[in-house]
Amino acid sequence: MERAKLLKRLRQIVGPERLLTEGAQREAYAWDASTWARLPKGVSATSPAFVVRPSSTQEVADILRLATETRTPVVPYGGGTGIMGGAVSISEGITIDLRGMDRVLRISQEDMAATVQPGVLLADLDKALRLHGLFLGHDPWSQPIATVGGAISTNGVGYMAAGFGPMGRQVLGIEAVLPTGEVVRAPAVPQVAGLDLKRLFIGGEGTFGVITEATLRVHPIPERRRHLSLEFPSFADGYAAILDFTRHGLRPTMVDFYEEDSDESHPITGEGAHPALLHLVLDGSRRLIGPIEEETRSLCGEHTGRDLGPGPANDFWRRRHESAERYQARRAAGERRPWRPGAHAFAYLHVALPVSAVLPLRAEGIRLYQEAGMTVRECAIWGQPELFSISASDPVGGEGSGERMQAVSDRVLTLAQEMGGSVEYCHGVGLRLRHLLPKELGEGGVALLRRLKEAMDPAGIMNPGKLLP
């Protein structure tokens, strides 16, 4: 279909006031929080031809039906906080900005559930829930600007993952529109008969359809909260304590454990001990919080943990969203991410592993980065003992620095797969990691994923180039 005819049809669906066609307006939707180094070689961001802002499920269905009919690529867009390129536009098409669908439809204290549209900001949902004495068990760094739909689509992990798991675990029911315009509804209950259809959209990164409504499990605000900080002589010592939490029936709300080279004076190496910090949030009733805190301190002490008091953890918790607020301010000021080759030499990997593989991968990852002349800046556990992160920088920089960093990082990620793990637990696959999925899924898994894609998206319009290998 000619561009002018497509424009006319879109205007009929959403109205002229919710259709963006000016160059500067469209350019803002070409990218998300990714840097150039997270895009595959030869792939670049481009402005979408049109940006539409639907306000209802019916409008989304009409847009997708038109896109399938005309074979026009579609990119669903939420808060734009993804760092894997999942919302980057790589071809001229239609970007659907879902932030206009931002209504909290229902909050039920009895059901402990909230039904919302996909464009609701996580921070706004948190405020609405707290008026009812409730909260959502998903609280990522991007909470002030991330949307519910985006968090579900990437199955994101937040600061409270130790207590409540990833975003997908919060989802009770879902409504989504297929590329053909058909509406799919999965019941909002913990267990359903037959295939659980909502799992097709949790972590699907908008490649199978557009989420238009979700019912989420929410929780009563705890009566008491405690913050604990402990320092361990080594990563291994602190990790042993975290493993013992599960064995002793302890379930902190937040587990944030890390060793870092913040000032480059004490680098992380594979030799000798490097101190590691553990920040904890413990929630409970007035009656139980004391014994829970006492047992946690005692267990950490058994693993040589030194009690630093509540201050560091309290400060960490208070500042946990500051990076999102800075990012939001930069975007509001019109600042763009650096797409220039050679401008970035930093990697932050988040892999899911069997517990037995975490320390071996840490040791080998440090070795691989050091062997390449790079500096390991941090090793961490976020939420669950199986969720391991490692970051590194290239102190040399210059021409080809980003490519070298990607090459070494891919070796570490491949090693994680060979140890029985997954290449990402937090941010989705997007453009950055799609080339590694065949090794993880196997030939049969890739074939199944492609057949699902062909069945649900016969015209191949949904978020092209993302997730699928």
Secondary structure in CASP SS format (residue, H / E / C, confidence):
PFRMAT SS
TARGET T0000
AUTHOR 0000-0000-0000
METHOD secondary structure of the structure
MODEL  1
M C 1.00
E C 1.00
R H 1.00
A H 1.00
K H 1.00
L H 1.00
L H 1.00
K H 1.00
R H 1.00
L H 1.00
R H 1.00
Q H 1.00
I H 1.00
V H 1.00
G C 1.00
P H 1.00
E H 1.00
R H 1.00
L E 1.00
L E 1.00
T C 1.00
E C 1.00
G H 1.00
A H 1.00
Q H 1.00
R H 1.00
E H 1.00
A C 1.00
Y C 1.00
A C 1.00
W C 1.00
D C 1.00
A C 1.00
S C 1.00
T C 1.00
W H 1.00
A H 1.00
R H 1.00
L C 1.00
P C 1.00
K C 1.00
G C 1.00
V C 1.00
S C 1.00
A C 1.00
T C 1.00
S C 1.00
P C 1.00
A C 1.00
F E 1.00
V E 1.00
V E 1.00
R C 1.00
P C 1.00
S C 1.00
S C 1.00
T H 1.00
Q H 1.00
E H 1.00
V H 1.00
A H 1.00
D H 1.00
I H 1.00
L H 1.00
R H 1.00
L H 1.00
A H 1.00
T H 1.00
E H 1.00
T H 1.00
R C 1.00
T C 1.00
P C 1.00
V E 1.00
V E 1.00
P E 1.00
Y E 1.00
G C 1.00
G C 1.00
G C 1.00
T C 1.00
G C 1.00
I C 1.00
M C 1.00
G C 1.00
G C 1.00
A C 1.00
V C 1.00
S C 1.00
I C 1.00
S C 1.00
E C 1.00
G C 1.00
I E 1.00
T E 1.00
I E 1.00
D E 1.00
L H 1.00
R H 1.00
G H 1.00
M C 1.00
D C 1.00
R C 1.00
V E 1.00
L E 1.00
R E 1.00
I E 1.00
S E 1.00
Q C 1.00
E C 1.00
D C 1.00
M C 1.00
A E 1.00
A E 1.00
T E 1.00
V E 1.00
Q C 1.00
P C 1.00
G C 1.00
V C 1.00
L E 1.00
L H 1.00
A H 1.00
D H 1.00
L H 1.00
D H 1.00
K H 1.00
A H 1.00
L H 1.00
R H 1.00
L C 1.00
H C 1.00
G C 1.00
L E 1.00
F E 1.00
L E 1.00
G C 1.00
H C 1.00
D C 1.00
P C 1.00
W C 1.00
S C 1.00
Q C 1.00
P C 1.00
I C 1.00
A C 1.00
T E 1.00
V H 1.00
G H 1.00
G H 1.00
A H 1.00
I H 1.00
S H 1.00
T H 1.00
N C 1.00
G C 1.00
V C 1.00
G C 1.00
Y C 1.00
M C 1.00
A H 1.00
A H 1.00
G H 1.00
F H 1.00
G C 1.00
P C 1.00
M H 1.00
G H 1.00
R H 1.00
Q H 1.00
V E 1.00
L E 1.00
G E 1.00
I E 1.00
E E 1.00
A E 1.00
V E 1.00
L C 1.00
P C 1.00
T C 1.00
G C 1.00
E C 1.00
V E 1.00
V E 1.00
R E 1.00
A E 1.00
P C 1.00
A C 1.00
V C 1.00
P C 1.00
Q C 1.00
V C 1.00
A C 1.00
G C 1.00
L C 1.00
D C 1.00
L H 1.00
K H 1.00
R H 1.00
L H 1.00
F C 1.00
I C 1.00
G C 1.00
G C 1.00
E C 1.00
G C 1.00
T C 1.00
F C 1.00
G C 1.00
V E 1.00
I E 1.00
T E 1.00
E E 1.00
A E 1.00
T E 1.00
L E 1.00
R E 1.00
V E 1.00
H E 1.00
P E 1.00
I C 1.00
P C 1.00
E C 1.00
R E 1.00
R E 1.00
R E 1.00
H E 1.00
L E 1.00
S E 1.00
L E 1.00
E E 1.00
F E 1.00
P C 1.00
S C 1.00
F H 1.00
A H 1.00
D H 1.00
G H 1.00
Y H 1.00
A H 1.00
A H 1.00
I H 1.00
L H 1.00
D H 1.00
F H 1.00
T H 1.00
R H 1.00
H C 1.00
G C 1.00
L C 1.00
R C 1.00
P C 1.00
T C 1.00
M E 1.00
V E 1.00
D E 1.00
F E 1.00
Y E 1.00
E E 1.00
E E 1.00
D C 1.00
S C 1.00
D C 1.00
E C 1.00
S C 1.00
H C 1.00
P C 1.00
I C 1.00
T C 1.00
G C 1.00
E C 1.00
G C 1.00
A C 1.00
H C 1.00
P C 1.00
A E 1.00
L E 1.00
L E 1.00
H E 1.00
L E 1.00
V E 1.00
L E 1.00
D E 1.00
G E 1.00
S C 1.00
R C 1.00
R C 1.00
L C 1.00
I H 1.00
G H 1.00
P H 1.00
I H 1.00
E H 1.00
E H 1.00
E H 1.00
T H 1.00
R H 1.00
S H 1.00
L H 1.00
C H 1.00
G H 1.00
E H 1.00
H C 1.00
T C 1.00
G C 1.00
R E 1.00
D E 1.00
L E 1.00
G E 1.00
P C 1.00
G H 1.00
P H 1.00
A H 1.00
N H 1.00
D H 1.00
F H 1.00
W H 1.00
R H 1.00
R C 1.00
R C 1.00
H C 1.00
E H 1.00
S H 1.00
A H 1.00
E H 1.00
R H 1.00
Y H 1.00
Q H 1.00
A H 1.00
R H 1.00
R H 1.00
A H 1.00
A C 1.00
G C 1.00
E C 1.00
R C 1.00
R C 1.00
P C 1.00
W C 1.00
R C 1.00
P C 1.00
G C 1.00
A C 1.00
H C 1.00
A C 1.00
F E 1.00
A E 1.00
Y E 1.00
L E 1.00
H E 1.00
V E 1.00
A E 1.00
L C 1.00
P C 1.00
V H 1.00
S H 1.00
A H 1.00
V H 1.00
L H 1.00
P H 1.00
L H 1.00
R H 1.00
A H 1.00
E H 1.00
G H 1.00
I H 1.00
R H 1.00
L H 1.00
Y H 1.00
Q H 1.00
E H 1.00
A C 1.00
G C 1.00
M C 1.00
T E 1.00
V E 1.00
R E 1.00
E E 1.00
C E 1.00
A E 1.00
I E 1.00
W E 1.00
G C 1.00
Q C 1.00
P C 1.00
E C 1.00
L E 1.00
F E 1.00
S E 1.00
I E 1.00
S E 1.00
A E 1.00
S E 1.00
D C 1.00
P C 1.00
V C 1.00
G C 1.00
G C 1.00
E C 1.00
G C 1.00
S H 1.00
G H 1.00
E H 1.00
R H 1.00
M H 1.00
Q H 1.00
A H 1.00
V H 1.00
S H 1.00
D H 1.00
R H 1.00
V H 1.00
L H 1.00
T H 1.00
L H 1.00
A H 1.00
Q H 1.00
E H 1.00
M C 1.00
G C 1.00
G C 1.00
S E 1.00
V C 1.00
E C 1.00
Y C 1.00
C C 1.00
H C 1.00
G C 1.00
V C 1.00
G C 1.00
L C 1.00
R C 1.00
L C 1.00
R H 1.00
H H 1.00
L H 1.00
L H 1.00
P H 1.00
K H 1.00
E H 1.00
L H 1.00
G H 1.00
E H 1.00
G H 1.00
G H 1.00
V H 1.00
A H 1.00
L H 1.00
L H 1.00
R H 1.00
R H 1.00
L H 1.00
K H 1.00
E H 1.00
A H 1.00
M H 1.00
D C 1.00
P C 1.00
A C 1.00
G C 1.00
I C 1.00
M E 1.00
N C 1.00
P C 1.00
G C 1.00
K C 1.00
L C 1.00
L C 1.00
P C 1.00
END
